[in-house]
Amino acid sequence: MAQARIADFTVRVAPDRKLDVVREDPADNRILECAVKGKSEYLVTRDKHLLKLKRFESAQIIKVADFLHVVREAGSL
């Protein structure tokens, strides 16, 4: 099951901060709240509103292909 495999390398978070950064799509703010709480280095997405930000606090916001390039360069793939 995919959920079990993903659980091996993910951390569940419960955001404690309410954000209002993405006004065009308020639901995207929940994603940012999780990224902040989890102290994420990367937020990997296809969402145009989030990608427009490029970065939010500690998280660089990038497309999947760009993230795969970062991982390959780091020798993690």
WOFEN-V94300 format. One record per residue. N is the residue number from 1. OMEGA is omega as a letter, one per 30 degrees, with the letter a starting at -180 (NA if undefined). Layout:
n->N omega->OMEGA
n->N omega->OMEGA
This chain:
n->1 omega->a
n->2 omega->a
n->3 omega->l
n->4 omega->l
n->5 omega->l
n->6 omega->a
n->7 omega->a
n->8 omega->a
n->9 omega->l
n->10 omega->l
n->11 omega->l
n->12 omega->l
n->13 omega->l
n->14 omega->a
n->15 omega->l
n->16 omega->a
n->17 omega->l
n->18 omega->l
n->19 omega->l
n->20 omega->a
n->21 omega->a
n->22 omega->a
n->23 omega->a
n->24 omega->a
n->25 omega->a
n->26 omega->l
n->27 omega->l
n->28 omega->l
n->29 omega->l
n->30 omega->l
n->31 omega->l
n->32 omega->l
n->33 omega->l
n->34 omega->l
n->35 omega->l
n->36 omega->a
n->37 omega->a
n->38 omega->a
n->39 omega->a
n->40 omega->l
n->41 omega->a
n->42 omega->l
n->43 omega->a
n->44 omega->a
n->45 omega->l
n->46 omega->a
n->47 omega->a
n->48 omega->a
n->49 omega->l
n->50 omega->l
n->51 omega->l
n->52 omega->a
n->53 omega->a
n->54 omega->l
n->55 omega->l
n->56 omega->a
n->57 omega->a
n->58 omega->a
n->59 omega->l
n->60 omega->a
n->61 omega->a
n->62 omega->l
n->63 omega->a
n->64 omega->a
n->65 omega->l
n->66 omega->l
n->67 omega->l
n->68 omega->l
n->69 omega->l
n->70 omega->a
n->71 omega->l
n->72 omega->l
n->73 omega->l
n->74 omega->a
n->75 omega->a
n->76 omega->l
n->77 omega->NA
